[in-house]
Amino acid sequence: MIHQDINRPDPALMTRIKPIATSTYANAFDECGLYHNVMDGISAAAPGMALCGPAVTVKLSVGAPGTYTSADFAVGAMIDAAQRGDVIVIDAAGCRYSTWGGMASFAAKFKGVAGIVVDGATRDLEEMVEFGFDVFTRHMVPTTGRTRLKLEAINIPVSVGGVLVSPGDIVVADGTGVISIPNAQSDQVVSFAEKCQQDDNAAMQDMKNGLSFSEAMAKYRNI
C-alpha cells in the first residue's frame, strides 16, 4: 500500500518553523493540549544533526533472518516517495535490524531529502556524517535489515517513538529530541512557539539589564 501524495505545509510556514528548537515546541504543545507529540528514545545519530520537514511515513514488518526476500527490503521506494525537504519517518517497531545505511543516506542527500527518523535501527554512522545526512534513530547497529524487514506501506499513519505521525505532519529534530507537529494544528502551535521564543529573547535582554533569573521566570511564564 503506497500513497504518494501528501498534504505538505505551505513553504512560508516551514520558514517560520525551522529556526525554533524542539524544547520551545514542547512548551507550545502544553499550551495547545498536545501532550503526546514528543518522541521517546530516538536521538541524533551524531552531534550537530538537526532536521525539519513534512513527514513521508513508512511502515515496516519485522521478522527473523530469512523471513522476507531482498526485494521486500525496498529502501529505494522510501526515497522515491520523498520530495526535496521531506523527512522520511520509519516505523520499524523499535527493532535492532538496520533499516537504513550509508548508501541510502547518499542517495537521499543527493535528492534533497531533509533527513530520516527511525523507530528501529540504522548503520554506517561515519558515512552518514561524511555525506552530511541527518539521521535520528533508536539504535545504531551493524546488522542488515535485508531478509528481516519488509516494506508494508508508505504514507499511512505510523507510531514512532510513541507518537502518532500522519503523512504531512511536520517533524522537527535537534540535539534535544524529536517532535511532531500535527499538520492540522501547525498554525496554532507555531504561533505560540514564536511567542515563547520572543519571551526567551526578551528575558535574556532583561537579565542583561539586571533582572535576576527568578524575576525573569516570574515575568515570562514560558521561558
DRENPA-3360 file (N, C-alpha, C; in nm, 2 decimals, always signed):
BEGIN
1 = MIHQDINR = +0.09/-0.12/+0.00/+0.00/+0.00/+0.00/+0.09/+0.12/+0.00 ~ +0.09/+0.20/-0.11/+0.17/+0.32/-0.12/+0.09/+0.43/-0.17 ~ +0.08/+0.54/-0.09/+0.01/+0.66/-0.12/+0.11/+0.77/-0.14 ~ +0.14/+0.81/-0.27/+0.25/+0.90/-0.30/+0.21/+1.05/-0.25 ~ +0.09/+1.09/-0.26/+0.05/+1.23/-0.24/+0.03/+1.25/-0.09 ~ +0.09/+1.36/-0.04/+0.07/+1.40/+0.10/+0.04/+1.55/+0.10 ~ -0.03/+1.60/+0.20/-0.06/+1.74/+0.21/+0.05/+1.81/+0.28 ~ +0.14/+1.87/+0.21/+0.26/+1.94/+0.26/+0.23/+2.08/+0.30;
9 = PDPALMTR = +0.29/+2.13/+0.41/+0.26/+2.26/+0.46/+0.31/+2.37/+0.37 ~ +0.25/+2.49/+0.38/+0.29/+2.60/+0.30/+0.44/+2.63/+0.32 ~ +0.52/+2.66/+0.22/+0.66/+2.69/+0.24/+0.69/+2.81/+0.33 ~ +0.60/+2.90/+0.34/+0.61/+3.02/+0.43/+0.60/+2.97/+0.57 ~ +0.52/+2.88/+0.60/+0.51/+2.83/+0.74/+0.63/+2.75/+0.77 ~ +0.69/+2.67/+0.68/+0.81/+2.60/+0.71/+0.93/+2.70/+0.74 ~ +0.93/+2.81/+0.67/+1.03/+2.91/+0.70/+1.02/+2.96/+0.85 ~ +0.90/+2.97/+0.90/+0.88/+3.01/+1.04/+0.92/+2.90/+1.14;
17 = IKPIATST = +0.89/+2.77/+1.10/+0.91/+2.66/+1.18/+1.06/+2.63/+1.21 ~ +1.14/+2.63/+1.10/+1.28/+2.58/+1.11/+1.37/+2.64/+1.22 ~ +1.36/+2.77/+1.25/+1.45/+2.83/+1.34/+1.42/+2.80/+1.49 ~ +1.31/+2.73/+1.52/+1.27/+2.72/+1.66/+1.31/+2.58/+1.71 ~ +1.35/+2.57/+1.83/+1.41/+2.45/+1.89/+1.29/+2.36/+1.94 ~ +1.32/+2.23/+1.95/+1.22/+2.13/+1.99/+1.17/+2.16/+2.13 ~ +1.26/+2.21/+2.22/+1.21/+2.25/+2.36/+1.10/+2.35/+2.35 ~ +1.12/+2.45/+2.27/+1.02/+2.56/+2.25/+0.89/+2.50/+2.20;
25 = YANAFDEC = +0.90/+2.41/+2.10/+0.77/+2.34/+2.06/+0.71/+2.26/+2.17 ~ +0.79/+2.20/+2.25/+0.73/+2.12/+2.36/+0.65/+2.21/+2.46 ~ +0.70/+2.33/+2.48/+0.63/+2.43/+2.56/+0.50/+2.47/+2.49 ~ +0.50/+2.48/+2.36/+0.38/+2.52/+2.28/+0.28/+2.40/+2.29 ~ +0.33/+2.28/+2.28/+0.24/+2.16/+2.29/+0.15/+2.17/+2.42 ~ +0.22/+2.20/+2.53/+0.14/+2.21/+2.66/+0.03/+2.31/+2.65 ~ +0.06/+2.42/+2.59/-0.04/+2.53/+2.57/-0.16/+2.48/+2.48 ~ -0.12/+2.40/+2.38/-0.22/+2.36/+2.28/-0.28/+2.23/+2.31;
33 = GLYHNVMD = -0.25/+2.17/+2.42/-0.32/+2.04/+2.46/-0.26/+1.92/+2.39 ~ -0.14/+1.93/+2.34/-0.08/+1.82/+2.27/+0.03/+1.76/+2.36 ~ -0.01/+1.66/+2.44/+0.08/+1.61/+2.54/+0.15/+1.48/+2.50 ~ +0.14/+1.44/+2.37/+0.20/+1.31/+2.33/+0.26/+1.33/+2.20 ~ +0.33/+1.44/+2.18/+0.40/+1.46/+2.05/+0.55/+1.48/+2.05 ~ +0.60/+1.44/+2.17/+0.75/+1.43/+2.18/+0.79/+1.28/+2.18 ~ +0.88/+1.25/+2.09/+0.92/+1.11/+2.07/+1.01/+1.06/+2.18 ~ +0.99/+0.94/+2.22/+1.07/+0.87/+2.32/+1.17/+0.78/+2.27;
41 = GISAAAPG = +1.30/+0.80/+2.32/+1.40/+0.70/+2.29/+1.47/+0.72/+2.15 ~ +1.44/+0.82/+2.08/+1.50/+0.84/+1.95/+1.59/+0.97/+1.95 ~ +1.71/+0.96/+1.91/+1.80/+1.07/+1.92/+1.89/+1.08/+1.80 ~ +1.97/+1.19/+1.79/+2.06/+1.21/+1.68/+2.16/+1.11/+1.67 ~ +2.19/+1.06/+1.55/+2.30/+0.96/+1.53/+2.44/+1.02/+1.56 ~ +2.45/+1.15/+1.55/+2.58/+1.22/+1.58/+2.55/+1.36/+1.62 ~ +2.64/+1.42/+1.70/+2.62/+1.56/+1.75/+2.61/+1.65/+1.63 ~ +2.52/+1.75/+1.65/+2.51/+1.86/+1.55/+2.40/+1.83/+1.44;
49 = MALCGPAV = +2.35/+1.71/+1.44/+2.24/+1.68/+1.34/+2.11/+1.74/+1.38 ~ +2.04/+1.79/+1.28/+1.91/+1.85/+1.30/+1.83/+1.84/+1.17 ~ +1.70/+1.84/+1.18/+1.61/+1.84/+1.06/+1.48/+1.90/+1.09 ~ +1.41/+1.93/+0.98/+1.28/+1.99/+0.99/+1.21/+1.97/+0.85 ~ +1.09/+1.91/+0.85/+1.02/+1.89/+0.72/+0.90/+1.81/+0.74 ~ +0.81/+1.81/+0.63/+0.69/+1.73/+0.64/+0.73/+1.58/+0.63 ~ +0.65/+1.50/+0.70/+0.67/+1.35/+0.71/+0.62/+1.28/+0.59 ~ +0.71/+1.20/+0.53/+0.68/+1.09/+0.45/+0.69/+0.96/+0.53;
57 = TVKLSVGA = +0.58/+0.90/+0.56/+0.58/+0.79/+0.66/+0.59/+0.65/+0.60 ~ +0.66/+0.56/+0.67/+0.69/+0.43/+0.62/+0.66/+0.33/+0.73 ~ +0.59/+0.22/+0.70/+0.56/+0.11/+0.79/+0.63/-0.01/+0.75 ~ +0.71/-0.07/+0.84/+0.78/-0.20/+0.81/+0.73/-0.31/+0.89 ~ +0.74/-0.43/+0.84/+0.72/-0.55/+0.92/+0.86/-0.61/+0.95 ~ +0.87/-0.68/+1.07/+0.99/-0.73/+1.12/+0.98/-0.88/+1.13 ~ +1.09/-0.95/+1.09/+1.09/-1.10/+1.11/+1.23/-1.15/+1.13 ~ +1.24/-1.27/+1.16/+1.37/-1.34/+1.18/+1.45/-1.34/+1.04;
65 = PGTYTSAD = +1.58/-1.36/+1.05/+1.66/-1.37/+0.92/+1.60/-1.47/+0.83 ~ +1.58/-1.43/+0.70/+1.52/-1.52/+0.60/+1.37/-1.52/+0.59 ~ +1.31/-1.44/+0.67/+1.16/-1.43/+0.67/+1.11/-1.37/+0.53 ~ +1.19/-1.27/+0.49/+1.14/-1.19/+0.37/+1.25/-1.20/+0.26 ~ +1.22/-1.15/+0.14/+1.31/-1.15/+0.03/+1.39/-1.02/+0.03 ~ +1.50/-1.02/-0.05/+1.57/-0.89/-0.06/+1.49/-0.78/-0.12 ~ +1.40/-0.82/-0.22/+1.31/-0.72/-0.28/+1.21/-0.66/-0.18 ~ +1.18/-0.73/-0.07/+1.09/-0.68/+0.03/+1.15/-0.56/+0.10;
73 = FAVGAMID = +1.28/-0.55/+0.11/+1.35/-0.45/+0.18/+1.32/-0.31/+0.13 ~ +1.33/-0.29/+0.00/+1.27/-0.18/-0.08/+1.30/-0.04/-0.02 ~ +1.42/-0.02/+0.02/+1.46/+0.11/+0.07/+1.45/+0.22/-0.04 ~ +1.48/+0.18/-0.16/+1.47/+0.28/-0.27/+1.33/+0.33/-0.28 ~ +1.22/+0.26/-0.25/+1.09/+0.31/-0.26/+1.06/+0.42/-0.16 ~ +1.13/+0.41/-0.05/+1.11/+0.52/+0.05/+1.17/+0.65/+0.00 ~ +1.28/+0.64/-0.06/+1.35/+0.76/-0.12/+1.27/+0.81/-0.24 ~ +1.22/+0.72/-0.32/+1.14/+0.76/-0.44/+1.01/+0.84/-0.39;
81 = AAQRGDVI = +0.95/+0.80/-0.28/+0.83/+0.87/-0.24/+0.85/+1.01/-0.18 ~ +0.98/+1.04/-0.14/+1.01/+1.17/-0.08/+1.05/+1.27/-0.18 ~ +1.01/+1.40/-0.15/+1.05/+1.51/-0.23/+1.15/+1.59/-0.15 ~ +1.21/+1.69/-0.22/+1.31/+1.77/-0.16/+1.25/+1.84/-0.03 ~ +1.32/+1.83/+0.08/+1.28/+1.90/+0.20/+1.19/+1.81/+0.29 ~ +1.15/+1.69/+0.24/+1.07/+1.60/+0.32/+1.16/+1.52/+0.43 ~ +1.10/+1.47/+0.53/+1.16/+1.39/+0.63/+1.10/+1.25/+0.62 ~ +1.18/+1.15/+0.60/+1.13/+1.01/+0.60/+1.12/+0.96/+0.74;
89 = VIDAAGCR = +1.00/+0.92/+0.78/+0.97/+0.87/+0.92/+0.93/+0.73/+0.91 ~ +1.01/+0.64/+0.98/+1.00/+0.50/+0.96/+0.96/+0.43/+1.09 ~ +0.85/+0.36/+1.09/+0.81/+0.27/+1.20/+0.86/+0.13/+1.17 ~ +0.96/+0.09/+1.24/+1.02/-0.04/+1.23/+1.00/-0.11/+1.37 ~ +0.90/-0.07/+1.44/+0.87/-0.14/+1.57/+0.99/-0.15/+1.67 ~ +1.08/-0.05/+1.66/+1.19/-0.05/+1.75/+1.29/-0.15/+1.74 ~ +1.29/-0.22/+1.62/+1.38/-0.34/+1.60/+1.53/-0.30/+1.60 ~ +1.61/-0.40/+1.61/+1.76/-0.38/+1.61/+1.82/-0.43/+1.48;
97 = YSTWGGMA = +1.74/-0.43/+1.37/+1.79/-0.46/+1.23/+1.80/-0.33/+1.16 ~ +1.90/-0.30/+1.09/+1.92/-0.17/+1.02/+1.83/-0.15/+0.91 ~ +1.75/-0.05/+0.91/+1.66/+0.00/+0.81/+1.73/+0.08/+0.70 ~ +1.84/+0.14/+0.74/+1.90/+0.25/+0.66/+2.05/+0.25/+0.68 ~ +2.13/+0.28/+0.57/+2.27/+0.28/+0.59/+2.33/+0.40/+0.51 ~ +2.46/+0.38/+0.48/+2.54/+0.49/+0.41/+2.50/+0.51/+0.27 ~ +2.47/+0.41/+0.19/+2.44/+0.43/+0.05/+2.30/+0.50/+0.04 ~ +2.21/+0.46/+0.12/+2.07/+0.52/+0.13/+2.09/+0.67/+0.17;
105 = SFAAKFKG = +2.18/+0.70/+0.26/+2.20/+0.83/+0.30/+2.25/+0.92/+0.19 ~ +2.35/+0.86/+0.11/+2.40/+0.93/+0.00/+2.29/+0.96/-0.10 ~ +2.21/+0.86/-0.14/+2.10/+0.88/-0.24/+2.00/+0.98/-0.19 ~ +1.96/+0.98/-0.06/+1.86/+1.07/-0.01/+1.91/+1.21/+0.00 ~ +2.04/+1.23/+0.04/+2.10/+1.36/+0.04/+2.11/+1.42/-0.10 ~ +2.15/+1.34/-0.19/+2.16/+1.39/-0.33/+2.02/+1.43/-0.38 ~ +1.92/+1.37/-0.34/+1.78/+1.40/-0.39/+1.73/+1.53/-0.31 ~ +1.79/+1.56/-0.20/+1.74/+1.68/-0.12/+1.65/+1.64/-0.01;
113 = VAGIVVDG = +1.64/+1.52/+0.03/+1.56/+1.48/+0.15/+1.63/+1.54/+0.27 ~ +1.54/+1.59/+0.36/+1.59/+1.67/+0.48/+1.65/+1.58/+0.58 ~ +1.61/+1.45/+0.59/+1.67/+1.36/+0.69/+1.57/+1.24/+0.71 ~ +1.60/+1.16/+0.81/+1.51/+1.05/+0.85/+1.50/+1.04/+1.00 ~ +1.39/+0.98/+1.04/+1.36/+0.95/+1.18/+1.32/+0.80/+1.18 ~ +1.39/+0.72/+1.26/+1.37/+0.57/+1.25/+1.34/+0.52/+1.39 ~ +1.22/+0.46/+1.41/+1.20/+0.39/+1.53/+1.24/+0.24/+1.50 ~ +1.37/+0.22/+1.51/+1.43/+0.10/+1.47/+1.58/+0.13/+1.47;
121 = ATRDLEEM = +1.65/+0.07/+1.37/+1.80/+0.08/+1.37/+1.85/+0.13/+1.24 ~ +1.97/+0.19/+1.24/+2.04/+0.23/+1.12/+2.19/+0.19/+1.14 ~ +2.26/+0.21/+1.03/+2.41/+0.17/+1.04/+2.49/+0.27/+0.95 ~ +2.62/+0.25/+0.95/+2.71/+0.33/+0.87/+2.72/+0.47/+0.92 ~ +2.74/+0.49/+1.04/+2.74/+0.63/+1.10/+2.84/+0.72/+1.03 ~ +2.96/+0.67/+1.01/+3.07/+0.75/+0.96/+3.03/+0.80/+0.82 ~ +2.96/+0.72/+0.74/+2.92/+0.76/+0.61/+2.81/+0.87/+0.62 ~ +2.71/+0.85/+0.71/+2.61/+0.95/+0.73/+2.67/+1.09/+0.76;
129 = VEFGFDVF = +2.77/+1.09/+0.85/+2.84/+1.21/+0.88/+2.92/+1.26/+0.76 ~ +2.99/+1.18/+0.69/+3.06/+1.22/+0.57/+2.97/+1.28/+0.46 ~ +2.85/+1.23/+0.44/+2.76/+1.28/+0.34/+2.67/+1.39/+0.39 ~ +2.68/+1.42/+0.52/+2.60/+1.53/+0.58/+2.46/+1.51/+0.58 ~ +2.42/+1.38/+0.60/+2.28/+1.35/+0.60/+2.23/+1.33/+0.75 ~ +2.12/+1.39/+0.79/+2.08/+1.40/+0.93/+1.99/+1.28/+0.96 ~ +2.03/+1.20/+1.06/+1.96/+1.08/+1.10/+1.93/+1.08/+1.24 ~ +1.81/+1.05/+1.28/+1.76/+1.03/+1.42/+1.71/+0.89/+1.43;
137 = TRHMVPTT = +1.76/+0.81/+1.53/+1.73/+0.67/+1.53/+1.73/+0.62/+1.67 ~ +1.66/+0.50/+1.69/+1.66/+0.44/+1.82/+1.79/+0.36/+1.85 ~ +1.84/+0.29/+1.75/+1.96/+0.21/+1.76/+2.05/+0.23/+1.64 ~ +2.18/+0.21/+1.67/+2.29/+0.21/+1.57/+2.35/+0.07/+1.57 ~ +2.33/-0.01/+1.47/+2.38/-0.15/+1.47/+2.44/-0.18/+1.34 ~ +2.53/-0.28/+1.33/+2.58/-0.33/+1.20/+2.49/-0.42/+1.12 ~ +2.39/-0.48/+1.19/+2.31/-0.59/+1.13/+2.22/-0.53/+1.02 ~ +2.22/-0.59/+0.90/+2.14/-0.55/+0.79/+1.99/-0.59/+0.81;
145 = GRTRLKLE = +1.90/-0.51/+0.76/+1.76/-0.55/+0.76/+1.72/-0.64/+0.65 ~ +1.81/-0.66/+0.55/+1.77/-0.74/+0.44/+1.73/-0.88/+0.48 ~ +1.62/-0.93/+0.43/+1.55/-1.06/+0.46/+1.49/-1.06/+0.60 ~ +1.51/-0.95/+0.68/+1.45/-0.93/+0.81/+1.34/-0.83/+0.82 ~ +1.34/-0.74/+0.72/+1.24/-0.63/+0.72/+1.17/-0.62/+0.58 ~ +1.04/-0.59/+0.59/+0.96/-0.58/+0.47/+0.88/-0.45/+0.47 ~ +0.89/-0.37/+0.36/+0.82/-0.25/+0.34/+0.67/-0.29/+0.32 ~ +0.58/-0.24/+0.41/+0.44/-0.27/+0.41/+0.36/-0.16/+0.35;
153 = AINIPVSV = +0.40/-0.03/+0.38/+0.32/+0.08/+0.33/+0.40/+0.21/+0.34 ~ +0.36/+0.30/+0.26/+0.42/+0.44/+0.26/+0.30/+0.54/+0.27 ~ +0.32/+0.63/+0.35/+0.22/+0.74/+0.37/+0.09/+0.69/+0.42 ~ +0.10/+0.62/+0.54/-0.01/+0.59/+0.62/+0.03/+0.64/+0.76 ~ -0.07/+0.66/+0.86/-0.03/+0.69/+0.99/+0.05/+0.58/+1.05 ~ +0.16/+0.62/+1.12/+0.25/+0.53/+1.19/+0.28/+0.58/+1.33 ~ +0.33/+0.48/+1.41/+0.37/+0.52/+1.55/+0.52/+0.51/+1.56 ~ +0.58/+0.63/+1.60/+0.72/+0.64/+1.60/+0.76/+0.71/+1.73;
161 = GGVLVSPG = +0.84/+0.64/+1.82/+0.87/+0.69/+1.95/+0.75/+0.72/+2.03 ~ +0.64/+0.64/+2.01/+0.52/+0.66/+2.09/+0.43/+0.77/+2.04 ~ +0.47/+0.83/+1.93/+0.39/+0.94/+1.87/+0.32/+0.90/+1.74 ~ +0.20/+0.93/+1.73/+0.13/+0.90/+1.60/+0.16/+1.01/+1.50 ~ +0.22/+0.97/+1.39/+0.26/+1.06/+1.29/+0.19/+1.03/+1.16 ~ +0.12/+1.13/+1.11/+0.05/+1.11/+0.98/+0.13/+1.18/+0.87 ~ +0.11/+1.13/+0.75/+0.18/+1.19/+0.63/+0.15/+1.34/+0.63 ~ +0.26/+1.42/+0.61/+0.24/+1.56/+0.60/+0.26/+1.63/+0.74;
169 = DIVVADGT = +0.25/+1.56/+0.85/+0.28/+1.62/+0.98/+0.43/+1.67/+0.97 ~ +0.45/+1.77/+1.05/+0.59/+1.84/+1.05/+0.67/+1.79/+1.16 ~ +0.79/+1.73/+1.12/+0.88/+1.67/+1.21/+1.00/+1.76/+1.23 ~ +1.03/+1.79/+1.36/+1.15/+1.88/+1.39/+1.24/+1.80/+1.49 ~ +1.37/+1.80/+1.46/+1.46/+1.72/+1.55/+1.59/+1.80/+1.56 ~ +1.64/+1.80/+1.69/+1.77/+1.86/+1.71/+1.84/+1.78/+1.82 ~ +1.94/+1.84/+1.88/+2.02/+1.76/+1.98/+1.94/+1.73/+2.11 ~ +1.83/+1.80/+2.13/+1.74/+1.77/+2.25/+1.65/+1.66/+2.23;
177 = GVISIPNA = +1.59/+1.64/+2.10/+1.50/+1.54/+2.08/+1.42/+1.55/+1.95 ~ +1.31/+1.48/+1.93/+1.24/+1.48/+1.81/+1.09/+1.50/+1.85 ~ +1.02/+1.60/+1.77/+0.88/+1.62/+1.79/+0.81/+1.62/+1.66 ~ +0.68/+1.60/+1.67/+0.59/+1.60/+1.55/+0.48/+1.70/+1.57 ~ +0.46/+1.79/+1.48/+0.35/+1.89/+1.48/+0.24/+1.84/+1.39 ~ +0.12/+1.81/+1.44/+0.01/+1.77/+1.35/-0.01/+1.88/+1.25 ~ -0.02/+1.85/+1.13/-0.04/+1.95/+1.02/-0.17/+2.03/+1.05 ~ -0.27/+1.97/+1.10/-0.40/+2.04/+1.12/-0.39/+2.15/+1.22;
185 = QSDQVVSF = -0.29/+2.14/+1.32/-0.27/+2.23/+1.42/-0.14/+2.31/+1.41 ~ -0.08/+2.31/+1.30/+0.05/+2.37/+1.28/+0.05/+2.52/+1.30 ~ -0.05/+2.59/+1.25/-0.06/+2.74/+1.27/-0.07/+2.77/+1.41 ~ -0.15/+2.70/+1.49/-0.17/+2.73/+1.63/-0.04/+2.70/+1.71 ~ +0.03/+2.59/+1.68/+0.15/+2.55/+1.75/+0.26/+2.65/+1.72 ~ +0.28/+2.68/+1.59/+0.39/+2.77/+1.55/+0.37/+2.91/+1.61 ~ +0.25/+2.96/+1.61/+0.22/+3.09/+1.66/+0.26/+3.10/+1.81 ~ +0.22/+3.00/+1.89/+0.26/+3.00/+2.03/+0.41/+2.98/+2.05;
193 = AEKCQQDD = +0.47/+2.89/+1.97/+0.61/+2.87/+1.98/+0.69/+3.00/+1.95 ~ +0.64/+3.08/+1.85/+0.71/+3.21/+1.83/+0.69/+3.30/+1.94 ~ +0.58/+3.30/+2.01/+0.56/+3.38/+2.13/+0.66/+3.34/+2.24 ~ +0.67/+3.21/+2.26/+0.77/+3.15/+2.36/+0.91/+3.20/+2.32 ~ +0.95/+3.20/+2.19/+1.08/+3.24/+2.15/+1.10/+3.39/+2.18 ~ +0.99/+3.47/+2.15/+1.00/+3.61/+2.18/+1.02/+3.64/+2.33 ~ +0.95/+3.56/+2.42/+0.97/+3.57/+2.56/+1.11/+3.54/+2.60 ~ +1.17/+3.43/+2.54/+1.31/+3.40/+2.57/+1.40/+3.51/+2.54;
201 = NAAMQDMK = +1.39/+3.57/+2.42/+1.47/+3.68/+2.38/+1.46/+3.80/+2.47 ~ +1.33/+3.83/+2.51/+1.31/+3.95/+2.60/+1.37/+3.92/+2.74 ~ +1.35/+3.80/+2.79/+1.41/+3.76/+2.92/+1.56/+3.78/+2.92 ~ +1.62/+3.73/+2.82/+1.77/+3.74/+2.81/+1.81/+3.89/+2.81 ~ +1.74/+3.97/+2.74/+1.77/+4.11/+2.74/+1.75/+4.18/+2.88 ~ +1.64/+4.14/+2.94/+1.61/+4.19/+3.08/+1.72/+4.15/+3.17 ~ +1.77/+4.02/+3.16/+1.87/+3.98/+3.25/+2.00/+4.05/+3.23 ~ +2.03/+4.08/+3.10/+2.15/+4.16/+3.07/+2.14/+4.30/+3.14;
209 = NGLSFSEA = +2.01/+4.35/+3.16/+1.99/+4.48/+3.22/+1.97/+4.47/+3.37 ~ +1.99/+4.35/+3.43/+1.99/+4.35/+3.57/+1.89/+4.26/+3.64 ~ +1.79/+4.21/+3.56/+1.68/+4.13/+3.62/+1.74/+3.99/+3.66 ~ +1.71/+3.94/+3.77/+1.75/+3.80/+3.81/+1.68/+3.70/+3.74 ~ +1.73/+3.58/+3.74/+1.66/+3.47/+3.67/+1.53/+3.44/+3.73 ~ +1.52/+3.44/+3.87/+1.39/+3.42/+3.94/+1.29/+3.53/+3.89 ~ +1.33/+3.65/+3.88/+1.24/+3.76/+3.84/+1.20/+3.74/+3.70 ~ +1.29/+3.69/+3.61/+1.26/+3.66/+3.47/+1.16/+3.55/+3.46;
217 = MAKYRNI = +1.17/+3.45/+3.54/+1.08/+3.33/+3.54/+0.94/+3.38/+3.58 ~ +0.94/+3.47/+3.68/+0.81/+3.52/+3.72/+0.74/+3.61/+3.62 ~ +0.82/+3.68/+3.54/+0.77/+3.77/+3.44/+0.73/+3.70/+3.31 ~ +0.81/+3.60/+3.27/+0.78/+3.53/+3.15/+0.75/+3.39/+3.18 ~ +0.63/+3.35/+3.16/+0.58/+3.22/+3.21/+0.64/+3.10/+3.14 ~ +0.68/+3.12/+3.01/+0.72/+3.00/+2.93/+0.87/+3.00/+2.90 ~ +0.95/+3.06/+2.97/+1.09/+3.05/+2.95/+1.14/+2.92/+3.02;
% end
